[in-house]
Amino acid sequence: MSRSFWAWARLLGGAAIIAVVLWRLGTGAFLDGLRVLDGGTLALAFGIGVVTTVLSAWRWCLVARGLGLRLSLKDATADYYQALFLNAALPGGVLGDVGRAVSHGREEGDVGRGVRAVVLERTAGQLVLVVVGGAVLFTVPSPVLSLLGEHGKSVALTVAAAAIAVLLVVVVGRRARRGGSKLAGAARTGAAEIRSGLLSRRNWPGVLFASAMVLLGHLATFLVAARVAGNGASLLTLAPMLLLALLAMGIPLNVGGWGPREGVLAWAFGAAGLSAEQGVTIAVAYGICAFVAAAPGAVVVAVRTVRKLRPAEPPTAVETQPPAEVAVAVTVNHDSRVRIAAPISPAVITSVPELVRIRRATVRQPSYTTSGAAA
């Protein structure tokens, strides 16, 4: 199917989730998410966003340099802010990442490698989220753990099927790398870039640290939203539900990041004996905080747009002197050797950009008499 179909499917899917939540809970929970926010809360969310954005940009630098691409932290931070703003403002939630990947690849002369660098960078963050989220959801008491206990056999079968699928992918990938086809070449390239971009000794500690700190920053923003919404539950109680919401945000069915987050928190808070409306309020407050944290991206977009629309300055005219006429006096000695009486200065030659016209001097041949020859 075409890309436009999937784009519309993701957009409509997110809109459908929001519509269901509105239908079941009304608009009050959404409006409360706006009412509970104040300047101090937004400033705190902005500060947390600065830390997480810089760490994410640094992670991107590590991966890109591991793939042999040049990327400074300053440029990476500006591009990351722009991507976050576009992800939050445009449908789909990924257009900003696509833009920074293609733009950086064009600057470096290798769009494919630029795209793969962004994919690996984002994958590293998602892997840390999946590992931490899975560990918490499977160990800490929560509605999710209760649901897993009620459907233990189904969950076990799903996990086993996922493990088998991963194993098959690894086996097929290893066999494919041994061949000489384009697929084998792509598999070898991908494996090499994963090793150099993520798993090298120079990169993996920084990538892991940045990913863990970014996840901690997202959880802190969620906790701030929960507190201003009036929820006083402990972090141990909230952590599984907040991590589940972060995992749901990775589902490609959203409208600028809205949809799955609100639906999941409404279900989780309701199943935990808390208010489903409060879950939606927390989700909305988090969404506003995340948008404020990405606000510097709007400045980056505006500045770059003005630079593109600004007319290019005309080249400065350089005054050139007319070509000089250089006279060269040439004499011929009796021994038939040519001597230049007035050599041309190198400074004169280099100062004249055009062809120098040289006047030919009259050369008189020496006269020989027969008497001189007879003598």
C-alpha positions as a Markdown table, in Angstrom:
| # | Residue | x | y | z |
|---|---|---|---|---|
| 1 | Met | 0.0 | 0.0 | 0.0 |
| 2 | Ser | 1.0 | 3.6 | -0.6 |
| 3 | Arg | 2.7 | 5.7 | 2.0 |
| 4 | Ser | -0.1 | 8.2 | 2.0 |
| 5 | Phe | -2.5 | 5.5 | 3.0 |
| 6 | Trp | -0.5 | 4.6 | 6.1 |
| 7 | Ala | 0.0 | 8.3 | 6.9 |
| 8 | Trp | -3.8 | 8.8 | 6.9 |
| 9 | Ala | -4.3 | 5.5 | 8.8 |
| 10 | Arg | -2.0 | 6.7 | 11.6 |
| 11 | Leu | -3.7 | 10.0 | 11.7 |
| 12 | Leu | -7.2 | 8.7 | 11.8 |
| 13 | Gly | -6.2 | 6.0 | 14.3 |
| 14 | Gly | -5.0 | 8.7 | 16.7 |
| 15 | Ala | -8.1 | 10.8 | 16.1 |
| 16 | Ala | -10.3 | 7.8 | 16.8 |
| 17 | Ile | -8.6 | 7.1 | 20.1 |
| 18 | Ile | -9.1 | 10.7 | 21.2 |
| 19 | Ala | -12.8 | 10.6 | 20.1 |
| 20 | Val | -13.4 | 7.5 | 22.2 |
| 21 | Val | -11.9 | 9.0 | 25.2 |
| 22 | Leu | -13.9 | 12.2 | 24.8 |
| 23 | Trp | -17.1 | 10.1 | 24.3 |
| 24 | Arg | -16.5 | 8.1 | 27.4 |
| 25 | Leu | -15.2 | 10.8 | 29.8 |
| 26 | Gly | -16.3 | 14.1 | 28.2 |
| 27 | Thr | -14.2 | 17.3 | 27.7 |
| 28 | Gly | -13.8 | 18.1 | 31.4 |
| 29 | Ala | -10.7 | 16.0 | 31.8 |
| 30 | Phe | -9.0 | 17.6 | 28.8 |
| 31 | Leu | -9.8 | 21.1 | 30.0 |
| 32 | Asp | -8.6 | 20.3 | 33.5 |
| 33 | Gly | -5.2 | 19.4 | 32.0 |
| 34 | Leu | -5.0 | 23.0 | 30.9 |
| 35 | Arg | -6.3 | 24.6 | 34.0 |
| 36 | Val | -3.9 | 22.9 | 36.4 |
| 37 | Leu | -0.8 | 24.3 | 34.7 |
| 38 | Asp | 0.9 | 27.5 | 35.9 |
| 39 | Gly | 4.1 | 29.4 | 35.1 |
| 40 | Gly | 6.2 | 27.6 | 37.6 |
| 41 | Thr | 5.2 | 24.2 | 36.3 |
| 42 | Leu | 5.9 | 25.1 | 32.7 |
| 43 | Ala | 9.2 | 26.6 | 33.6 |
| 44 | Leu | 10.2 | 23.4 | 35.4 |
| 45 | Ala | 9.1 | 21.4 | 32.4 |
| 46 | Phe | 11.1 | 23.7 | 30.1 |
| 47 | Gly | 14.3 | 23.2 | 32.2 |
| 48 | Ile | 13.9 | 19.4 | 32.2 |
| 49 | Gly | 13.4 | 19.6 | 28.4 |
| 50 | Val | 16.6 | 21.5 | 28.0 |
| 51 | Val | 18.5 | 18.7 | 29.7 |
| 52 | Thr | 16.8 | 15.9 | 27.9 |
| 53 | Thr | 17.2 | 17.6 | 24.5 |
| 54 | Val | 20.9 | 18.3 | 24.9 |
| 55 | Leu | 21.5 | 14.7 | 26.0 |
| 56 | Ser | 19.5 | 13.4 | 23.1 |
| 57 | Ala | 21.5 | 15.6 | 20.7 |
| 58 | Trp | 24.7 | 14.3 | 22.3 |
| 59 | Arg | 23.6 | 10.7 | 21.7 |
| 60 | Trp | 22.9 | 11.6 | 18.1 |
| 61 | Cys | 26.4 | 13.0 | 17.8 |
| 62 | Leu | 27.9 | 9.8 | 19.2 |
| 63 | Val | 26.0 | 7.6 | 16.7 |
| 64 | Ala | 26.6 | 9.9 | 13.7 |
| 65 | Arg | 30.4 | 10.1 | 14.4 |
| 66 | Gly | 30.5 | 6.4 | 14.8 |
| 67 | Leu | 29.1 | 6.1 | 11.3 |
| 68 | Gly | 31.7 | 8.5 | 10.0 |
| 69 | Leu | 29.5 | 11.6 | 9.8 |
| 70 | Arg | 30.5 | 15.0 | 11.1 |
| 71 | Leu | 28.0 | 16.6 | 13.6 |
| 72 | Ser | 28.7 | 19.2 | 16.2 |
| 73 | Leu | 26.7 | 19.3 | 19.4 |
| 74 | Lys | 25.6 | 22.9 | 18.6 |
| 75 | Asp | 24.1 | 21.9 | 15.2 |
| 76 | Ala | 22.7 | 18.7 | 16.7 |
| 77 | Thr | 20.9 | 20.5 | 19.5 |
| 78 | Ala | 19.3 | 23.0 | 17.1 |
| 79 | Asp | 18.2 | 20.2 | 14.7 |
| 80 | Tyr | 16.9 | 18.2 | 17.6 |
| 81 | Tyr | 14.8 | 21.1 | 19.0 |
| 82 | Gln | 13.4 | 21.7 | 15.5 |
| 83 | Ala | 12.5 | 18.0 | 15.2 |
| 84 | Leu | 10.8 | 17.9 | 18.6 |
| 85 | Phe | 8.7 | 21.0 | 17.7 |
| 86 | Leu | 7.7 | 19.6 | 14.3 |
| 87 | Asn | 6.9 | 16.2 | 15.8 |
| 88 | Ala | 4.6 | 17.9 | 18.3 |
| 89 | Ala | 3.0 | 20.3 | 15.9 |
| 90 | Leu | 2.5 | 18.1 | 12.8 |
| 91 | Pro | 0.4 | 14.9 | 12.5 |
| 92 | Gly | 2.3 | 11.5 | 12.8 |
| 93 | Gly | 4.8 | 12.6 | 15.3 |
| 94 | Val | 7.9 | 11.6 | 13.2 |
| 95 | Leu | 8.1 | 14.2 | 10.5 |
| 96 | Gly | 10.6 | 16.2 | 12.5 |
| 97 | Asp | 13.0 | 13.2 | 12.8 |
| 98 | Val | 12.6 | 12.5 | 9.1 |
| 99 | Gly | 13.6 | 16.1 | 8.4 |
| 100 | Arg | 16.7 | 16.1 | 10.5 |
| 101 | Ala | 17.8 | 12.8 | 9.1 |
| 102 | Val | 17.5 | 13.9 | 5.5 |
| 103 | Ser | 18.9 | 17.3 | 6.1 |
| 104 | His | 22.0 | 16.1 | 7.9 |
| 105 | Gly | 22.5 | 13.4 | 5.3 |
| 106 | Arg | 22.5 | 16.0 | 2.5 |
| 107 | Glu | 24.9 | 18.2 | 4.3 |
| 108 | Glu | 27.3 | 15.2 | 4.6 |
| 109 | Gly | 26.7 | 14.0 | 1.1 |
| 110 | Asp | 25.2 | 10.6 | 2.2 |
| 111 | Val | 21.5 | 10.7 | 2.8 |
| 112 | Gly | 21.2 | 7.0 | 3.5 |
| 113 | Arg | 23.8 | 7.1 | 6.2 |
| 114 | Gly | 22.3 | 10.2 | 7.7 |
| 115 | Val | 18.9 | 8.5 | 7.9 |
| 116 | Arg | 20.4 | 5.3 | 9.4 |
| 117 | Ala | 22.2 | 7.4 | 12.1 |
| 118 | Val | 18.9 | 8.9 | 13.2 |
| 119 | Val | 17.2 | 5.5 | 13.1 |
| 120 | Leu | 19.9 | 4.0 | 15.3 |
| 121 | Glu | 19.8 | 6.9 | 17.7 |
| 122 | Arg | 16.1 | 6.7 | 18.2 |
| 123 | Thr | 16.3 | 2.9 | 18.4 |
| 124 | Ala | 18.8 | 3.1 | 21.3 |
| 125 | Gly | 16.4 | 5.3 | 23.3 |
| 126 | Gln | 13.4 | 3.0 | 22.6 |
| 127 | Leu | 15.4 | -0.1 | 23.6 |
| 128 | Val | 16.3 | 1.4 | 27.0 |
| 129 | Leu | 12.6 | 2.3 | 27.4 |
| 130 | Val | 11.4 | -1.2 | 26.5 |
| 131 | Val | 13.9 | -2.9 | 28.8 |
| 132 | Val | 13.2 | -0.6 | 31.8 |
| 133 | Gly | 9.5 | -0.6 | 31.2 |
| 134 | Gly | 9.3 | -4.3 | 30.8 |
| 135 | Ala | 11.2 | -4.9 | 34.0 |
| 136 | Val | 9.0 | -2.6 | 36.0 |
| 137 | Leu | 5.7 | -3.8 | 34.5 |
| 138 | Phe | 6.6 | -7.5 | 35.1 |
| 139 | Thr | 7.7 | -6.9 | 38.7 |
| 140 | Val | 6.0 | -3.9 | 40.3 |
| 141 | Pro | 2.3 | -4.4 | 41.3 |
| 142 | Ser | 0.1 | -2.5 | 39.0 |
| 143 | Pro | -3.0 | -3.0 | 36.8 |
| 144 | Val | -0.7 | -4.2 | 34.1 |
| 145 | Leu | 0.8 | -6.9 | 36.3 |
| 146 | Ser | -2.7 | -8.0 | 37.4 |
| 147 | Leu | -3.7 | -8.2 | 33.7 |
| 148 | Leu | -0.7 | -10.2 | 33.0 |
| 149 | Gly | -1.5 | -12.6 | 35.8 |
| 150 | Glu | -5.0 | -13.1 | 34.6 |
| 151 | His | -3.9 | -13.9 | 31.1 |
| 152 | Gly | -0.6 | -15.6 | 32.0 |
| 153 | Lys | -0.8 | -18.3 | 29.3 |
| 154 | Ser | -1.6 | -15.8 | 26.5 |
| 155 | Val | 1.2 | -13.6 | 27.7 |
| 156 | Ala | 3.7 | -16.5 | 27.8 |
| 157 | Leu | 2.8 | -17.6 | 24.3 |
| 158 | Thr | 3.2 | -14.0 | 23.1 |
| 159 | Val | 6.6 | -13.6 | 24.7 |
| 160 | Ala | 7.7 | -17.0 | 23.3 |
| 161 | Ala | 6.5 | -16.1 | 19.8 |
| 162 | Ala | 8.3 | -12.8 | 20.0 |
| 163 | Ala | 11.5 | -14.5 | 21.2 |
| 164 | Ile | 11.3 | -17.0 | 18.3 |
| 165 | Ala | 10.8 | -14.2 | 15.8 |
| 166 | Val | 13.8 | -12.3 | 17.1 |
| 167 | Leu | 15.9 | -15.5 | 16.9 |
| 168 | Leu | 14.8 | -16.2 | 13.3 |
| 169 | Val | 15.6 | -12.6 | 12.3 |
| 170 | Val | 19.1 | -13.1 | 13.8 |
| 171 | Val | 19.7 | -16.4 | 12.1 |
| 172 | Val | 18.4 | -15.1 | 8.7 |
| 173 | Gly | 20.5 | -12.0 | 9.1 |
| 174 | Arg | 23.7 | -14.0 | 9.7 |
| 175 | Arg | 23.0 | -16.2 | 6.7 |
| 176 | Ala | 22.2 | -13.3 | 4.5 |
| 177 | Arg | 25.5 | -11.6 | 5.3 |
| 178 | Arg | 27.4 | -14.5 | 3.8 |
| 179 | Gly | 25.9 | -14.1 | 0.4 |
| 180 | Gly | 26.8 | -11.8 | -2.4 |
| 181 | Ser | 23.4 | -10.3 | -3.2 |
| 182 | Lys | 22.3 | -6.7 | -2.5 |
| 183 | Leu | 20.4 | -8.0 | 0.5 |
| 184 | Ala | 23.6 | -9.5 | 1.9 |
| 185 | Gly | 25.4 | -6.3 | 1.4 |
| 186 | Ala | 22.7 | -4.3 | 3.1 |
| 187 | Ala | 22.8 | -6.8 | 6.0 |
| 188 | Arg | 26.6 | -6.5 | 6.4 |
| 189 | Thr | 26.4 | -2.7 | 6.2 |
| 190 | Gly | 23.7 | -2.6 | 8.8 |
| 191 | Ala | 25.5 | -4.9 | 11.2 |
| 192 | Ala | 28.7 | -3.0 | 10.8 |
| 193 | Glu | 27.0 | 0.3 | 11.5 |
| 194 | Ile | 25.3 | -1.1 | 14.6 |
| 195 | Arg | 28.6 | -2.1 | 15.9 |
| 196 | Ser | 30.3 | 1.2 | 15.1 |
| 197 | Gly | 27.5 | 3.5 | 16.0 |
| 198 | Leu | 26.0 | 1.8 | 19.1 |
| 199 | Leu | 28.2 | -1.1 | 20.4 |
| 200 | Ser | 31.7 | 0.3 | 20.0 |
| 201 | Arg | 33.8 | 0.8 | 23.2 |
| 202 | Arg | 33.8 | 4.5 | 22.5 |
| 203 | Asn | 30.1 | 4.9 | 22.0 |
| 204 | Trp | 28.0 | 2.4 | 24.0 |
| 205 | Pro | 28.7 | 4.0 | 27.5 |
| 206 | Gly | 27.6 | 7.4 | 26.3 |
| 207 | Val | 24.6 | 6.1 | 24.4 |
| 208 | Leu | 23.4 | 4.1 | 27.3 |
| 209 | Phe | 23.9 | 7.0 | 29.8 |
| 210 | Ala | 22.2 | 9.5 | 27.6 |
| 211 | Ser | 19.2 | 7.2 | 26.9 |
| 212 | Ala | 18.8 | 6.4 | 30.6 |
| 213 | Met | 18.9 | 10.1 | 31.6 |
| 214 | Val | 16.4 | 11.0 | 28.8 |
| 215 | Leu | 14.0 | 8.4 | 30.1 |
| 216 | Leu | 14.5 | 9.7 | 33.6 |
| 217 | Gly | 13.7 | 13.2 | 32.4 |
| 218 | His | 10.5 | 12.0 | 30.7 |
| 219 | Leu | 9.4 | 10.3 | 33.9 |
| 220 | Ala | 10.2 | 13.4 | 35.9 |
| 221 | Thr | 8.0 | 15.5 | 33.5 |
| 222 | Phe | 5.2 | 13.0 | 33.9 |
| 223 | Leu | 5.6 | 13.1 | 37.7 |
| 224 | Val | 5.3 | 16.9 | 37.7 |
| 225 | Ala | 2.1 | 16.7 | 35.6 |
| 226 | Ala | 0.7 | 14.1 | 38.1 |
| 227 | Arg | 1.5 | 16.3 | 41.1 |
| 228 | Val | -0.1 | 19.5 | 39.6 |
| 229 | Ala | -3.1 | 17.4 | 38.6 |
| 230 | Gly | -3.7 | 16.6 | 42.3 |
| 231 | Asn | -2.4 | 13.0 | 42.3 |
| 232 | Gly | -0.5 | 12.2 | 45.5 |
| 233 | Ala | 0.3 | 8.5 | 44.9 |
| 234 | Ser | 3.8 | 7.3 | 45.5 |
| 235 | Leu | 6.3 | 7.0 | 42.7 |
| 236 | Leu | 6.2 | 3.2 | 43.0 |
| 237 | Thr | 2.5 | 3.3 | 42.3 |
| 238 | Leu | 2.8 | 5.7 | 39.4 |
| 239 | Ala | 5.9 | 4.4 | 37.7 |
| 240 | Pro | 4.3 | 1.4 | 36.0 |
| 241 | Met | 1.5 | 3.4 | 34.6 |
| 242 | Leu | 3.7 | 6.3 | 33.5 |
| 243 | Leu | 6.1 | 3.9 | 31.8 |
| 244 | Leu | 3.2 | 2.2 | 30.1 |
| 245 | Ala | 2.1 | 5.6 | 28.8 |
| 246 | Leu | 5.6 | 6.3 | 27.4 |
| 247 | Leu | 5.6 | 2.9 | 25.7 |
| 248 | Ala | 2.2 | 3.7 | 24.2 |
| 249 | Met | 3.5 | 7.0 | 22.8 |
| 250 | Gly | 5.7 | 4.9 | 20.5 |
| 251 | Ile | 2.6 | 3.5 | 18.8 |
| 252 | Pro | 2.4 | 5.2 | 15.4 |
| 253 | Leu | -1.3 | 6.1 | 15.8 |
| 254 | Asn | -1.4 | 9.6 | 17.0 |
| 255 | Val | -2.1 | 13.2 | 16.2 |
| 256 | Gly | 1.0 | 15.1 | 17.1 |
| 257 | Gly | 1.7 | 12.7 | 19.9 |
| 258 | Trp | -1.9 | 12.7 | 21.2 |
| 259 | Gly | -4.1 | 9.6 | 21.3 |
| 260 | Pro | -2.5 | 6.4 | 22.8 |
| 261 | Arg | -1.1 | 8.3 | 25.8 |
| 262 | Glu | -4.5 | 9.6 | 26.9 |
| 263 | Gly | -6.2 | 6.2 | 26.2 |
| 264 | Val | -3.7 | 4.2 | 28.1 |
| 265 | Leu | -3.6 | 6.5 | 31.2 |
| 266 | Ala | -7.4 | 6.6 | 31.3 |
| 267 | Trp | -7.5 | 2.8 | 31.4 |
| 268 | Ala | -4.6 | 2.3 | 33.8 |
| 269 | Phe | -5.8 | 4.9 | 36.3 |
| 270 | Gly | -9.3 | 3.5 | 36.2 |
| 271 | Ala | -8.1 | -0.1 | 36.6 |
| 272 | Ala | -5.9 | 0.9 | 39.5 |
| 273 | Gly | -8.9 | 2.3 | 41.4 |
| 274 | Leu | -7.9 | 5.9 | 40.7 |
| 275 | Ser | -9.9 | 8.3 | 38.6 |
| 276 | Ala | -9.8 | 7.7 | 34.8 |
| 277 | Glu | -10.5 | 11.4 | 34.3 |
| 278 | Gln | -7.4 | 12.2 | 36.4 |
| 279 | Gly | -5.4 | 9.9 | 34.1 |
| 280 | Val | -6.5 | 11.9 | 31.1 |
| 281 | Thr | -5.8 | 15.2 | 32.9 |
| 282 | Ile | -2.3 | 14.0 | 33.7 |
| 283 | Ala | -1.8 | 12.9 | 30.0 |
| 284 | Val | -3.0 | 16.3 | 28.7 |
| 285 | Ala | -0.8 | 18.2 | 31.2 |
| 286 | Tyr | 2.2 | 16.1 | 30.2 |
| 287 | Gly | 1.5 | 16.9 | 26.5 |
| 288 | Ile | 1.4 | 20.6 | 27.2 |
| 289 | Cys | 4.6 | 20.4 | 29.2 |
| 290 | Ala | 6.3 | 18.5 | 26.4 |
| 291 | Phe | 5.1 | 21.1 | 23.8 |
| 292 | Val | 6.5 | 23.9 | 26.0 |
| 293 | Ala | 9.8 | 22.0 | 26.3 |
| 294 | Ala | 10.0 | 21.8 | 22.5 |
| 295 | Ala | 9.1 | 25.5 | 22.0 |
| 296 | Pro | 12.7 | 26.6 | 21.2 |
| 297 | Gly | 12.3 | 24.5 | 18.1 |
| 298 | Ala | 9.8 | 27.1 | 16.8 |
| 299 | Val | 12.6 | 29.8 | 17.1 |
| 300 | Val | 14.9 | 27.5 | 15.1 |
| 301 | Val | 12.3 | 27.0 | 12.4 |
| 302 | Ala | 11.6 | 30.8 | 12.2 |
| 303 | Val | 15.3 | 31.8 | 12.0 |
| 304 | Arg | 16.1 | 29.2 | 9.3 |
| 305 | Thr | 13.0 | 30.2 | 7.3 |
| 306 | Val | 14.0 | 33.9 | 7.4 |
| 307 | Arg | 17.5 | 33.0 | 6.2 |
| 308 | Lys | 16.1 | 31.0 | 3.3 |
| 309 | Leu | 13.8 | 33.8 | 2.2 |
| 310 | Arg | 16.4 | 36.5 | 2.5 |
| 311 | Pro | 17.8 | 37.5 | -0.9 |
| 312 | Ala | 21.4 | 36.7 | -1.6 |
| 313 | Glu | 23.8 | 39.6 | -1.5 |
| 314 | Pro | 25.3 | 40.5 | -4.9 |
| 315 | Pro | 29.0 | 39.8 | -5.3 |
| 316 | Thr | 31.3 | 42.7 | -4.5 |
| 317 | Ala | 32.8 | 44.2 | -7.6 |
| 318 | Val | 36.6 | 44.0 | -7.8 |
| 319 | Glu | 38.4 | 46.7 | -9.6 |
| 320 | Thr | 40.8 | 45.4 | -12.2 |
| 321 | Gln | 43.5 | 47.5 | -13.8 |
| 322 | Pro | 43.9 | 47.5 | -17.6 |
| 323 | Pro | 46.5 | 45.2 | -18.9 |
| 324 | Ala | 50.0 | 46.7 | -19.0 |
| 325 | Glu | 52.2 | 46.7 | -22.1 |
| 326 | Val | 55.5 | 45.3 | -21.3 |
| 327 | Ala | 58.4 | 46.0 | -23.6 |
| 328 | Val | 61.2 | 43.4 | -23.7 |
| 329 | Ala | 64.5 | 44.3 | -25.2 |
| 330 | Val | 66.3 | 41.4 | -26.7 |
| 331 | Thr | 69.9 | 41.4 | -28.0 |
| 332 | Val | 71.9 | 38.8 | -29.7 |
| 333 | Asn | 75.5 | 38.4 | -28.9 |
| 334 | His | 78.1 | 37.2 | -31.3 |
| 335 | Asp | 78.1 | 33.8 | -29.6 |
| 336 | Ser | 74.4 | 33.5 | -30.6 |
| 337 | Arg | 73.1 | 33.6 | -27.0 |
| 338 | Val | 70.0 | 35.6 | -26.3 |
| 339 | Arg | 70.1 | 38.1 | -23.4 |
| 340 | Ile | 67.0 | 39.8 | -22.0 |
| 341 | Ala | 67.9 | 43.3 | -21.3 |
| 342 | Ala | 64.8 | 44.2 | -19.3 |
| 343 | Pro | 63.4 | 41.2 | -17.4 |
| 344 | Ile | 59.7 | 41.1 | -16.5 |
| 345 | Ser | 59.0 | 41.4 | -12.8 |
| 346 | Pro | 56.9 | 38.6 | -11.3 |
| 347 | Ala | 54.8 | 41.2 | -9.5 |
| 348 | Val | 53.8 | 42.7 | -12.8 |
| 349 | Ile | 52.8 | 39.4 | -14.2 |
| 350 | Thr | 50.7 | 38.4 | -11.2 |
| 351 | Ser | 49.0 | 41.8 | -11.0 |
| 352 | Val | 47.6 | 41.6 | -14.5 |
| 353 | Pro | 44.8 | 39.1 | -14.8 |
| 354 | Glu | 44.6 | 39.3 | -18.6 |
| 355 | Leu | 46.9 | 38.3 | -21.3 |
| 356 | Val | 50.0 | 40.6 | -21.4 |
| 357 | Arg | 50.9 | 41.8 | -24.8 |
| 358 | Ile | 54.5 | 41.8 | -25.6 |
| 359 | Arg | 56.1 | 43.9 | -28.2 |
| 360 | Arg | 58.7 | 42.2 | -30.2 |
| 361 | Ala | 61.9 | 44.1 | -30.3 |
| 362 | Thr | 63.8 | 44.3 | -33.5 |
| 363 | Val | 66.7 | 41.9 | -33.5 |
| 364 | Arg | 69.6 | 42.8 | -35.7 |
| 365 | Gln | 71.8 | 40.0 | -36.8 |
| 366 | Pro | 75.6 | 40.7 | -36.7 |
| 367 | Ser | 77.3 | 41.4 | -40.0 |
| 368 | Tyr | 80.2 | 39.2 | -41.0 |
| 369 | Thr | 82.8 | 40.5 | -43.5 |
| 370 | Thr | 84.8 | 38.3 | -45.8 |
| 371 | Ser | 87.9 | 40.0 | -44.8 |
| 372 | Gly | 87.4 | 39.0 | -41.2 |
| 373 | Ala | 86.8 | 35.5 | -42.4 |
| 374 | Ala | 89.9 | 35.4 | -44.6 |
| 375 | Ala | 92.0 | 36.6 | -41.7 |
